Amino acid sequence: MKEDKLQSGRPQTGSRYAAEKTPSVRRPTGRPQSERAPRSSGKASESPQDREEYVWVLDYLPYGKSVDVKSIHQKKPLVQAVGDKKFTLMELAPKNGVVPEIQSRVYIGQGDRDVIDHVKQRIGHSDLTHGANLELPFILEACVRHQEDRFVKFFNEAHSITTRLHMLELLPGIGKKLMWSIIDERKKGDFKSFQDIHERIPSLHDPAKVISHRIEEELKDDFIKYRLFTTPARRQRPA
């Protein structure tokens, strides 16, 4: 069965990091200025490489949403989940007789699926159930740790967005001083792991939590200016 379960339970999360604001002291080095972090347009644009193949289960509703006016006999089970590629929030229909475990990682790509029958729709953060909202921070952190190489690579390759803003500064708690510590340290050699980052940058206590907090911020704000890890939900900007 293509399904993984969190082994360590819920990771402990700390308080939200406050972004540090200091004057620009010099132009960040790194990649050319033409390479920019994607700006949010308020509309979703999903390419084939963005399609989720695995999701993490946030909530299982055996009788669907409570707002559904159908009789209880007509209501179908519903799963709310978050993808682990672009962190797409979605609702899915499980296979008959299958009860997905919350915090499990299940396959939704092409071919045989053991748990999910089909994807119903993409949703926004405001559409999540109370239970899904409670699970989201823990699951995002678990997802980041599950893909450690991917996010360590981000620390190694993050570059300038403008002459005054670096991608690293979009991460909660990283201001100019810490940004330059990271840039200067990676010049000595690529970071190998989250532990390596922490040991070489002691003031960056938990890189995985910093990343997961940024992902959560992007999911909560449909119209956030820059997106590092997500794509916007399919909804239009209010007139």
Buried (B, 14 or more C-beta within 10 A) or exposed (E): EBBBEBEEEBBEBEEEBEEBEEEEEEEBEBBEEEEBBBEBEEEBEEEEEBBBEBBBBBBBBEBBEEEBEEEEEEBBBBBBBBBBBBBBBBBBBBBEEBEBEBBBBBBBEEEEBEBBBEBEEBBBBEBBBEBBBEBBBBBBBBBBBBBBEEBBEBBBEBBBBEEEBBBBBBBBBBBBEBBBBBBEBBEEEEBBEBEBBBEBBEEBEBBBBBBBBBBBBBBEBBEBEBBBBBBBBBBEEEE
